[in-house]
Amino acid sequence: MKSTLQDLKTRRSCRKYRVEQIKEEELNEILEAGTYAPSGMGAQSPVIVAVQNREIIRKLSKMNAQIAGVDMDPFYGAPTVIIVLADRKTVTYVEDGSLVLGNLMNAAHAIGIGSCWIHRAKEEFESPEGKELLKVWGLGEDYVGIGHCILGYEQDTGSAKPRKSDFVIRV
């Protein structure tokens, strides 16, 4: 339990990655942890799409940057991009997908892999280009982008900001 608590306290978002790809067994461990995230009434509404193909990552990056209105790589050069989508027909789909993303990032940290949650997946997969990707991946239009989890070996580690004093209110 102490190592789990330590991992939760020391995980940070990584925005500088080395170029080499993470190992297959590391990716599999992280993905498996994502599948064990809690979901409302056990519905398991999310799906996880793991992308290591550089061409697809470039396409997603360009889509994401356009939505953000920036001229940069919003995935910070990470060699792996995980997309979490969830079925909108499930009442708790946003929460379910968010919990998957949390599990992915915590599992990555536990095995020494850097990660960061990147937004704008919802807008990406509402676009015609995004809807086409959903079709290619065998997913219907009921799937909504919840977020991306970028993964890679950290080039730089950040430090935690102090926790705010009024974070917890006990009554």
N, CA, C and O of each residue as an XYZ file, in Angstrom:
684
protein
N       0.823     -1.201      0.000
C       0.000      0.000      0.000
C       0.864      1.261      0.000
O       0.527      2.254     -0.644
N       1.995      1.210      0.738
C       2.844      2.395      0.804
C       3.365      2.782     -0.577
O       3.457      3.969     -0.892
N       3.708      1.793     -1.406
C       4.219      2.132     -2.737
C       3.121      2.742     -3.608
O       3.398      3.633     -4.411
N       1.887      2.279     -3.463
C       0.774      2.867     -4.213
C       0.578      4.319     -3.811
O       0.438      5.190     -4.669
N       0.567      4.584     -2.509
C       0.401      5.962     -2.038
C       1.560      6.835     -2.497
O       1.358      7.988     -2.878
N       2.765      6.295     -2.462
C       3.941      7.047     -2.920
C       3.825      7.373     -4.412
O       4.133      8.488     -4.833
N       3.381      6.397     -5.208
C       3.186      6.638     -6.649
C       2.158      7.737     -6.891
O       2.353      8.597     -7.749
N       1.060      7.707     -6.130
C       0.023      8.722     -6.302
C       0.542     10.110     -5.940
O       0.143     11.101     -6.552
N       1.429     10.186     -4.952
C       1.974     11.474     -4.518
C       3.076     11.994     -5.440
O       3.309     13.202     -5.497
N       3.746     11.116     -6.150
C       4.915     11.547     -6.932
C       4.682     11.604     -8.439
O       5.561     12.063     -9.168
N       3.534     11.157     -8.927
C       3.274     11.212    -10.372
C       3.126     12.663    -10.817
O       2.443     13.450    -10.162
N       3.752     13.007    -11.909
C       3.671     14.344    -12.494
C       3.404     14.214    -13.987
O       3.733     13.195    -14.594
N       2.818     15.230    -14.570
C       2.641     15.261    -16.018
C       3.984     15.522    -16.675
O       4.738     16.403    -16.261
N       4.269     14.743    -17.705
C       5.537     14.864    -18.430
C       5.279     15.535    -19.779
O       4.354     15.170    -20.505
N       6.110     16.517    -20.095
C       5.975     17.216    -21.379
C       7.280     17.238    -22.169
O       7.437     18.022    -23.104
N       8.225     16.360    -21.778
C       9.480     16.201    -22.527
C       9.833     14.727    -22.551
O      10.109     14.122    -21.515
N       9.819     14.152    -23.762
C      10.006     12.717    -23.917
C      11.244     12.401    -24.748
O      11.632     13.159    -25.637
N      11.848     11.267    -24.434
C      12.919     10.738    -25.289
C      12.252     10.133    -26.528
O      11.067      9.804    -26.498
N      12.999      9.992    -27.592
C      12.399      9.531    -28.858
C      12.095      8.042    -28.896
O      11.196      7.624    -29.625
N      12.821      7.228    -28.130
C      12.610      5.781    -28.249
C      11.235      5.370    -27.717
O      10.705      5.937    -26.762
N      10.691      4.353    -28.387
C       9.371      3.837    -28.065
C       9.425      3.032    -26.761
O      10.434      2.394    -26.458
N       8.340      3.069    -26.004
C       8.280      2.258    -24.789
C       8.182      0.784    -25.192
O       7.759      0.452    -26.300
N       8.577     -0.077    -24.276
C       8.563     -1.519    -24.547
C       7.126     -2.042    -24.584
O       6.236     -1.527    -23.906
N       6.933     -3.072    -25.391
C       5.613     -3.690    -25.563
C       5.039     -4.162    -24.224
O       3.856     -3.963    -23.946
N       5.884     -4.792    -23.394
C       5.379     -5.297    -22.105
C       4.967     -4.153    -21.174
O       4.040     -4.303    -20.378
N       5.659     -3.008    -21.273
C       5.271     -1.838    -20.482
C       3.916     -1.303    -20.952
O       3.042     -1.000    -20.140
N       3.757     -1.194    -22.249
C       2.484     -0.732    -22.805
C       1.348     -1.662    -22.385
O       0.275     -1.199    -21.997
N       1.581     -2.961    -22.460
C       0.539     -3.920    -22.095
C       0.128     -3.788    -20.631
O      -1.056     -3.888    -20.309
N       1.099     -3.566    -19.744
C       0.786     -3.397    -18.318
C      -0.069     -2.147    -18.097
O      -1.034     -2.166    -17.333
N       0.302     -1.068    -18.776
C      -0.440      0.197    -18.633
C      -1.864      0.038    -19.170
O      -2.825      0.466    -18.531
N      -1.991     -0.573    -20.336
C      -3.311     -0.778    -20.932
C      -4.190     -1.664    -20.049
O      -5.379     -1.395    -19.878
N      -3.599     -2.719    -19.490
C      -4.367     -3.601    -18.609
C      -4.888     -2.830    -17.397
O      -6.036     -3.008    -16.989
N      -4.038     -1.972    -16.823
C      -4.480     -1.161    -15.678
C      -5.672     -0.291    -16.073
O      -6.593     -0.110    -15.277
N      -5.663      0.244    -17.281
C      -6.791      1.052    -17.759
C      -8.084      0.268    -17.809
O      -9.156      0.810    -17.540
N      -7.986     -1.014    -18.154
C      -9.201     -1.831    -18.258
C      -9.801     -2.156    -16.899
O     -10.944     -2.606    -16.819
N      -9.039     -1.932    -15.826
C      -9.536     -2.217    -14.481
C     -10.073     -0.977    -13.767
O     -10.353     -1.025    -12.569
N     -10.216      0.113    -14.482
C     -10.791      1.319    -13.873
C     -12.255      1.058    -13.526
O     -12.946      0.337    -14.246
N     -12.724      1.639    -12.431
C     -14.146      1.490    -12.098
C     -15.017      2.147    -13.170
O     -14.592      3.077    -13.855
N     -16.231      1.648    -13.296
C     -17.185      2.287    -14.205
C     -18.576      2.190    -13.598
O     -18.887      1.255    -12.860
N     -19.405      3.175    -13.925
C     -20.755      3.227    -13.381
C     -21.524      1.951    -13.649
O     -21.696      1.544    -14.798
N     -21.986      1.323    -12.578
C     -22.762      0.085    -12.644
C     -22.038     -1.020    -13.416
O     -22.671     -1.929    -13.952
N     -20.702     -0.932    -13.469
C     -19.904     -1.957    -14.151
C     -20.114     -1.998    -15.653
O     -19.823     -3.013    -16.286
N     -20.616     -0.911    -16.241
C     -20.976     -0.892    -17.666
C     -19.770     -0.955    -18.602
O     -19.906     -1.368    -19.753
N     -18.599     -0.552    -18.125
C     -17.385     -0.558    -18.945
C     -17.611      0.139    -20.286
O     -17.341     -0.427    -21.345
N     -18.107      1.368    -20.225
C     -18.408      2.121    -21.444
C     -17.177      2.560    -22.246
O     -17.296      2.756    -23.455
N     -15.989      2.725    -21.621
C     -14.844      3.202    -22.400
C     -14.208      2.144    -23.307
O     -14.343      0.940    -23.090
N     -13.525      2.633    -24.308
C     -12.596      1.834    -25.108
C     -11.280      2.599    -25.144
O     -11.243      3.827    -25.058
N     -10.217      1.843    -25.273
C      -8.868      2.407    -25.296
C      -8.273      2.121    -26.663
O      -8.245      0.970    -27.100
N      -7.796      3.157    -27.343
C      -7.125      2.994    -28.633
C      -5.659      3.379    -28.422
O      -5.343      4.530    -28.119
N      -4.782      2.408    -28.585
C      -3.344      2.636    -28.390
C      -2.700      2.889    -29.747
O      -2.783      2.053    -30.647
N      -2.055      4.050    -29.892
C      -1.459      4.441    -31.170
C       0.046      4.616    -31.003
O       0.505      5.419    -30.191
N       0.809      3.847    -31.788
C       2.258      4.018    -31.826
C       2.742      4.291    -33.248
O       3.936      4.482    -33.480
N       1.818      4.309    -34.184
C       2.124      4.614    -35.570
C       2.366      6.126    -35.695
O       1.464      6.926    -35.447
N       3.580      6.505    -36.078
C       3.948      7.934    -36.120
C       3.064      8.754    -37.057
O       2.757      9.912    -36.774
N       2.661      8.153    -38.164
C       1.817      8.878    -39.121
C       0.452      9.208    -38.507
O      -0.056     10.317    -38.671
N      -0.133      8.239    -37.802
C      -1.436      8.484    -37.162
C      -1.273      9.489    -36.023
O      -2.127     10.354    -35.829
N      -0.176      9.375    -35.271
C       0.069     10.340    -34.193
C       0.208     11.744    -34.766
O      -0.329     12.696    -34.199
N       0.909     11.888    -35.867
C       1.050     13.211    -36.513
C      -0.309     13.762    -36.936
O      -0.589     14.948    -36.765
N      -1.149     12.889    -37.488
C      -2.492     13.305    -37.915
C      -3.308     13.775    -36.706
O      -3.932     14.835    -36.752
N      -3.303     12.991    -35.633
C      -4.029     13.360    -34.413
C      -3.481     14.657    -33.826
O      -4.242     15.515    -33.379
N      -2.166     14.793    -33.829
C      -1.522     15.999    -33.299
C      -1.966     17.231    -34.075
O      -2.271     18.271    -33.490
N      -1.998     17.105    -35.388
C      -2.412     18.227    -36.238
C      -3.870     18.598    -35.964
O      -4.209     19.779    -35.880
N      -4.736     17.580    -35.825
C      -6.146     17.827    -35.525
C      -6.284     18.536    -34.181
O      -7.031     19.505    -34.050
N      -5.549     18.036    -33.183
C      -5.622     18.581    -31.836
C      -5.097     20.012    -31.794
O      -5.695     20.876    -31.153
N      -3.988     20.263    -32.472
C      -3.399     21.610    -32.503
C      -4.348     22.606    -33.167
O      -4.477     23.746    -32.723
N      -5.006     22.163    -34.230
C      -5.949     23.040    -34.930
C      -7.100     23.430    -34.001
O      -7.506     24.592    -33.968
N      -7.618     22.476    -33.259
C      -8.706     22.760    -32.310
C      -8.229     23.736    -31.238
O      -8.952     24.654    -30.851
N      -7.001     23.525    -30.764
C      -6.442     24.385    -29.708
C      -6.027     25.749    -30.237
O      -5.839     26.686    -29.461
N      -5.882     25.865    -31.558
C      -5.440     27.125    -32.148
C      -3.970     27.398    -31.912
O      -3.566     28.549    -31.740
N      -3.163     26.338    -31.904
C      -1.724     26.483    -31.671
C      -0.941     25.904    -32.834
O      -1.450     25.089    -33.605
N       0.296     26.336    -32.945
C       1.194     25.829    -33.980
C       2.333     25.070    -33.296
O       3.491     25.484    -33.343
N       1.983     23.964    -32.668
C       2.951     23.132    -31.949
C       2.381     21.723    -31.843
O       1.223     21.484    -32.183
N       3.200     20.799    -31.371
C       2.745     19.428    -31.157
C       2.138     19.327    -29.764
O       2.875     19.349    -28.778
N       0.816     19.216    -29.653
C       0.193     19.123    -28.335
C       0.508     17.819    -27.614
O       0.197     17.678    -26.432
N       1.126     16.859    -28.314
C       1.516     15.593    -27.708
C       2.986     15.590    -27.287
O       3.502     14.565    -26.840
N       3.655     16.726    -27.427
C       5.020     16.933    -26.935
C       6.024     15.879    -27.412
O       6.988     15.577    -26.709
N       5.802     15.329    -28.586
C       6.742     14.352    -29.133
C       6.679     12.984    -28.485
O       7.568     12.161    -28.705
N       5.655     12.718    -27.693
C       5.527     11.400    -27.054
C       5.378     10.321    -28.128
O       4.635     10.509    -29.091
N       6.075      9.199    -27.974
C       6.016      8.156    -29.001
C       4.760      7.294    -28.963
O       4.497      6.551    -29.909
N       3.980      7.379    -27.887
C       2.734      6.611    -27.766
C       1.613      7.551    -27.360
O       1.764      8.361    -26.446
N       0.491      7.433    -28.049
C      -0.700      8.212    -27.703
C      -1.846      7.226    -27.483
O      -2.197      6.442    -28.365
N      -2.409      7.291    -26.297
C      -3.566      6.462    -25.966
C      -4.798      7.368    -26.028
O      -4.813      8.450    -25.443
N      -5.810      6.922    -26.731
C      -7.062      7.683    -26.810
C      -8.111      6.908    -26.021
O      -8.305      5.710    -26.225
N      -8.774      7.605    -25.129
C      -9.880      6.990    -24.386
C     -11.174      7.599    -24.916
O     -11.365      8.815    -24.907
N     -12.043      6.726    -25.371
C     -13.365      7.111    -25.854
C     -14.376      6.352    -25.003
O     -14.045      5.327    -24.409
N     -15.603      6.850    -24.943
C     -16.625      6.144    -24.170
C     -17.969      6.287    -24.861
O     -18.229      7.265    -25.561
N     -18.808      5.300    -24.650
C     -20.122      5.231    -25.270
C     -21.081      6.188    -24.567
O     -21.399      6.013    -23.391
N     -21.533      7.189    -25.295
C     -22.406      8.227    -24.733
C     -23.758      7.697    -24.266
O     -24.481      8.402    -23.562
N     -24.111      6.479    -24.640
C     -25.384      5.906    -24.207
C     -25.345      5.494    -22.729
O     -26.382      5.188    -22.140
N     -24.157      5.487    -22.141
C     -24.006      5.165    -20.725
C     -24.018      6.472    -19.934
O     -23.290      7.404    -20.276
N     -24.818      6.553    -18.902
C     -24.988      7.787    -18.128
C     -23.657      8.320    -17.596
O     -23.444      9.532    -17.578
N     -22.777      7.448    -17.171
C     -21.518      7.870    -16.528
C     -20.320      7.806    -17.483
O     -19.189      7.634    -17.026
N     -20.537      7.939    -18.784
C     -19.453      7.737    -19.737
C     -18.266      8.683    -19.533
O     -17.121      8.260    -19.697
N     -18.506      9.952    -19.181
C     -17.399     10.898    -18.974
C     -16.575     10.488    -17.754
O     -15.345     10.460    -17.796
N     -17.273     10.174    -16.682
C     -16.585      9.753    -15.461
C     -15.837      8.443    -15.680
O     -14.703      8.286    -15.229
N     -16.479      7.500    -16.377
C     -15.846      6.207    -16.651
C     -14.543      6.391    -17.430
O     -13.513      5.813    -17.082
N     -14.600      7.195    -18.475
C     -13.400      7.443    -19.280
C     -12.329      8.179    -18.506
O     -11.140      7.918    -18.687
N     -12.738      9.098    -17.645
C     -11.778      9.846    -16.825
C     -11.049      8.922    -15.862
O      -9.848      9.070    -15.636
N     -11.778      7.970    -15.298
C     -11.138      7.012    -14.398
C     -10.142      6.133    -15.149
O      -9.095      5.787    -14.602
N     -10.449      5.771    -16.383
C      -9.502      5.001    -17.204
C      -8.218      5.805    -17.389
O      -7.117      5.280    -17.224
N      -8.370      7.088    -17.737
C      -7.191      7.933    -17.929
C      -6.358      8.023    -16.653
O      -5.129      7.980    -16.716
N      -7.003      8.146    -15.510
C      -6.288      8.174    -14.240
C      -5.512      6.890    -14.002
O      -4.353      6.925    -13.590
N      -6.153      5.756    -14.263
C      -5.458      4.473    -14.099
C      -4.257      4.367    -15.040
O      -3.194      3.892    -14.641
N      -4.428      4.810    -16.289
C      -3.325      4.744    -17.250
C      -2.125      5.547    -16.760
O      -0.992      5.066    -16.791
N      -2.381      6.773    -16.307
C      -1.276      7.643    -15.865
C      -0.620      7.118    -14.595
O       0.604      7.166    -14.474
N      -1.400      6.621    -13.652
C      -0.819      6.097    -12.416
C      -0.033      4.815    -12.671
O       1.033      4.617    -12.087
N      -0.550      3.944    -13.536
C       0.175      2.716    -13.876
C       1.475      3.045    -14.595
O       2.508      2.430    -14.327
N       1.430      4.012    -15.507
C       2.645      4.415    -16.228
C       3.711      4.867    -15.238
O       4.863      4.442    -15.318
N       3.328      5.715    -14.320
C       4.289      6.217    -13.328
C       4.865      5.072    -12.489
O       6.060      5.049    -12.195
N       4.009      4.129    -12.109
C       4.436      3.015    -11.259
C       5.531      2.178    -11.915
O       6.331      1.550    -11.222
N       5.571      2.165    -13.261
C       6.608      1.366    -13.944
C       7.660      2.243    -14.631
O       8.433      1.759    -15.458
N       7.684      3.523    -14.286
C       8.752      4.392    -14.773
C       8.534      5.028    -16.131
O       9.497      5.414    -16.793
N       7.286      5.144    -16.555
C       6.947      5.754    -17.846
C       6.291      7.108    -17.585
O       5.431      7.223    -16.711
N       6.692      8.130    -18.338
C       6.085      9.447    -18.226
C       4.749      9.486    -18.944
O       4.531      8.758    -19.913
N       3.857     10.343    -18.463
C       2.534     10.465    -19.084
C       1.979     11.865    -18.880
O       2.461     12.630    -18.045
N       0.957     12.180    -19.659
C       0.251     13.443    -19.503
C      -1.121     13.299    -20.155
O      -1.247     12.683    -21.213
N      -2.142     13.863    -19.527
C      -3.492     13.895    -20.082
C      -3.555     15.078    -21.028
O      -3.217     16.199    -20.647
N      -3.982     14.840    -22.251
C      -4.145     15.894    -23.247
C      -5.631     15.974    -23.616
O      -6.252     14.967    -23.956
N      -6.179     17.167    -23.545
C      -7.607     17.394    -23.816
C      -7.899     17.466    -25.324
O      -7.031     17.201    -26.156
N      -9.110     17.823    -25.637
C      -9.639     18.059    -26.974
C      -9.969     16.791    -27.763
O     -10.203     16.870    -28.969
N      -9.993     15.631    -27.116
C     -10.387     14.398    -27.807
C     -11.859     14.473    -28.228
O     -12.234     13.959    -29.282
N     -12.679     15.108    -27.406
C     -14.105     15.231    -27.737
C     -14.275     15.929    -29.088
O     -14.980     15.441    -29.971
N     -13.618     17.071    -29.228
C     -13.725     17.843    -30.473
C     -13.092     17.093    -31.649
O     -13.608     17.135    -32.766
N     -11.986     16.416    -31.395
C     -11.332     15.654    -32.476
C     -12.287     14.648    -33.094
O     -12.401     14.543    -34.315
N     -12.980     13.900    -32.219
C     -13.795     12.801    -32.722
C     -15.223     13.212    -33.062
O     -16.033     12.378    -33.467
N     -15.529     14.491    -32.900
C     -16.769     15.051    -33.431
C     -16.570     15.556    -34.855
O     -17.540     15.781    -35.578
N     -15.318     15.733    -35.256
C     -15.007     16.248    -36.593
C     -15.200     15.144    -37.633
O     -15.178     13.964    -37.285
N     -15.387     15.510    -38.902
C     -15.514     14.497    -39.959
C     -14.295     13.569    -40.007
O     -14.437     12.362    -40.203
N     -13.104     14.136    -39.829
C     -11.874     13.342    -39.838
C     -11.862     12.359    -38.664
O     -11.470     11.202    -38.817
N     -12.289     12.825    -37.509
C     -12.351     11.969    -36.331
C     -13.391     10.871    -36.474
O     -13.153      9.728    -36.083
N     -14.528     11.212    -37.027
C     -15.584     10.216    -37.242
C     -15.109      9.131    -38.207
O     -15.463      7.960    -38.065
N     -14.310      9.533    -39.181
C     -13.747      8.559    -40.123
C     -12.797      7.603    -39.407
O     -12.795      6.403    -39.682
N     -11.988      8.135    -38.485
C     -11.098      7.272    -37.702
C     -11.905      6.292    -36.850
O     -11.537      5.122    -36.737
N     -12.995      6.757    -36.256
C     -13.843      5.858    -35.477
C     -14.329      4.692    -36.333
O     -14.333      3.546    -35.883
N     -14.738      4.987    -37.566
C     -15.184      3.936    -38.485
C     -14.060      2.956    -38.771
O     -14.260      1.743    -38.726
N     -12.869      3.487    -39.067
C     -11.704      2.639    -39.356
C     -11.414      1.706    -38.184
O     -11.032      0.553    -38.383
N     -11.597      2.205    -36.967
C     -11.314      1.421    -35.768
C     -12.493      0.547    -35.337
O     -12.431     -0.115    -34.302
N     -13.583      0.546    -36.144
C     -14.736     -0.298    -35.846
C     -15.625      0.227    -34.734
O     -16.339     -0.536    -34.085
N     -15.577      1.545    -34.517
C     -16.391      2.163    -33.464
C     -17.472      3.029    -34.097
O     -17.240      3.685    -35.112
N     -18.638      3.026    -33.497
C     -19.741      3.829    -34.008
C     -19.650      5.272    -33.536
O     -18.787      5.631    -32.735
N     -20.550      6.078    -34.043
C     -20.565      7.508    -33.705
C     -21.064      7.796    -32.301
O     -21.085      8.953    -31.881
N     -21.470      6.754    -31.559
C     -21.879      6.962    -30.170
C     -20.668      7.107    -29.252
O     -20.822      7.429    -28.073
N     -19.472      6.875    -29.776
C     -18.269      7.018    -28.948
C     -17.790      8.461    -28.947
O     -17.661      9.101    -29.990
N     -17.533      8.950    -27.738
C     -17.113     10.330    -27.513
C     -15.674     10.307    -27.010
O     -15.315      9.490    -26.162
N     -14.855     11.214    -27.541
C     -13.482     11.330    -27.047
C     -13.469     11.917    -25.648
O     -14.032     12.987    -25.412
N     -12.831     11.221    -24.723
C     -12.728     11.703    -23.345
C     -11.373     12.393    -23.146
O     -11.307     13.463    -22.542
N     -10.318     11.799    -23.640
C      -8.993     12.396    -23.501
C      -7.924     11.508    -24.100
O      -8.178     10.374    -24.504
N      -6.722     12.054    -24.145
C      -5.544     11.311    -24.610
C      -4.604     11.144    -23.427
O      -4.511     12.023    -22.571
N      -3.923     10.037    -23.383
C      -2.853      9.840    -22.420
C      -1.595      9.614    -23.252
O      -1.455      8.585    -23.913
N      -0.682     10.583    -23.214
C       0.565     10.414    -23.956
C       1.565      9.703    -23.056
O       1.600      9.928    -21.847
N       2.377      8.841    -23.664
C       3.318      8.013    -22.909
C       4.696      8.027    -23.558
O       4.826      8.113    -24.779
N       5.711      7.940    -22.722
C       7.078      7.804    -23.213
C       8.052      7.871    -22.060
O       7.674      8.133    -20.918
N       9.324      7.629    -22.378
C      10.363      7.752    -21.360
C      10.632      9.235    -21.136
O      10.845      9.990    -22.084
N      10.619      9.634    -19.884
C      10.795     11.047    -19.543
C      12.193     11.538    -19.888
O      13.193     10.863    -19.644
N      12.232     12.731    -20.462
C      13.502     13.407    -20.701
C      13.782     14.362    -19.540
O      14.930     14.689    -19.241
N      12.726     14.785    -18.913
C      12.794     15.762    -17.824
C      11.677     15.472    -16.837
O      10.553     15.177    -17.243
N      11.972     15.550    -15.550
C      10.915     15.349    -14.551
C      10.650     16.650    -13.823
O      11.572     17.383    -13.466
N       9.394     16.919    -13.614
C       9.007     18.120    -12.886
C       8.839     17.823    -11.407
O       8.871     16.669    -10.979
N       8.664     18.864    -10.652
C       8.409     18.679     -9.228
C       6.983     19.151     -8.917
O       6.385     19.923     -9.666
N       6.477     18.673     -7.816
C       5.098     18.980     -7.440
C       4.979     20.376     -6.866
O       5.860     20.843     -6.145
N       3.890     21.029     -7.190
C       3.549     22.286     -6.525
C       3.066     21.927     -5.128
O       2.515     20.846     -4.919
N       3.267     22.818     -4.180
C       2.715     22.542     -2.843
C       1.191     22.421     -2.932
O       0.552     23.116     -3.722
N       0.630     21.553     -2.135
C      -0.822     21.382     -2.101
C      -1.429     22.599     -1.399
O      -0.876     23.096     -0.417
N      -2.560     23.071     -1.904
C      -3.219     24.230     -1.308
C      -3.713     23.885      0.099
O      -4.084     22.744      0.371
N      -3.713     24.859      0.968
C      -4.031     24.615      2.379
C      -5.490     24.240      2.613
O      -5.801     23.538      3.575
N      -6.394     24.705      1.736
C      -7.809     24.417      1.951
C      -8.338     23.310      1.021
O      -9.522     23.289      0.685
N      -7.455     22.401      0.614
C      -7.821     21.326     -0.297
C      -8.860     20.400      0.341
O      -9.808     19.970     -0.317
N      -8.673     20.101      1.615
C      -9.575     19.166      2.308
C     -10.347     19.932      3.383
O      -9.770     20.686      4.166
N     -11.636     19.725      3.401
C     -12.489     20.310      4.442
C     -13.095     19.143      5.212
O     -13.791     18.299      4.647
N     -12.822     19.113      6.484
C     -13.349     18.029      7.344
C     -14.490     18.580      8.186
O     -14.359     19.617      8.836
N     -15.604     17.872      8.163
C     -16.755     18.321      8.959
C     -17.230     17.230      9.898
O     -18.189     17.432     10.643
